[in-house]
Amino acid sequence: MKKKRQFSKCKWVRYAFILVFVLLILVGIPALYNHKILTENPSNPSYDGWLGFWGGYLGSILSGAIALLVVRLQIVEEKNRHREEKNDSTFYYLYSMLDNRKSDLMKDNSFEKLKEEIFSQLDYQLKEKAVNYINNKKNVTIVKEFRDKLFDSLNKEKNELLKSVSDSGIRYQLENYSKNGFINTTDWETKYLSCYIDLESIVNKIEIIEKASKYINNSKRVNIKSVENVIECYEEMSELSKIDDGDSKYKSILQVLKDVKEKNISILDDKQRKAAIEEAFICMTNSVGQYFKIISTIIQFFKTNDINKEKELFYINILSADMFII
């Protein structure tokens, strides 16, 4: 900034010096000549002649300056007109390229494809967020605690059910059922069938927990491809038992995962949304990307050329209307 001010100051000093020099030449030389004549012929000075000379001389300078100013203004006006014509020509040439490209893309339904690709990339970002969220050490600990609590509750319920069976043979069959998943109830008394149904329900719940445990105990299993299955397992675990106030942390984790499942993009931050949109445009570079490349060229044209604000606003309104169509 300091160098710029020094340069501006030197520029004005140079202009002032040139102005003084010109005035000295235009006024100084005739004045010097007048002084010389008066010195050589002091007895008979011709004041009327010199007044006429100075009047004509200064009038010529003034009329010349005015003529020079008029010519300068005409040159500036012509230059501005030429610049505006050039700017109009450049803009409408670029706009015609843009319009032609837009027509081709709309015929191919490329903008709809771009929208679909953006939502696909946003979905990927959601899943990636879910993977990182599930594998977070703090969240893994919370899920394990909920799993263990639920598992202990079901095992306790199963043991109490087995103890309630007075017939040792039936109880033995029920115990084996929980291990091998097969039992023959053909010869059972009716009163033991309800025990079997209750035990079957408990075993099914335990299987759900064991299925979820494969992901809980091995973070490598949780990835983009499996994340939907993981969320489903976590939801099934929550349905096995009513979540009380002590399980509010697990409930919070589950809510985030439900937002991912429902494709709620509002949980993504600006960086993640930007990454999704950029990736979508990279995938569509050969089609829609060329359209926005032309827009980028037009914007660069605005930046690198001297365009008055009114005209620039007019250009921008044309672009806005064009993009509104798509």
Order of alpha helices (4+ residues) and beta strands (2+ residues): alpha-alpha-alpha-alpha-alpha-alpha-alpha-alpha-alpha-alpha-alpha-alpha
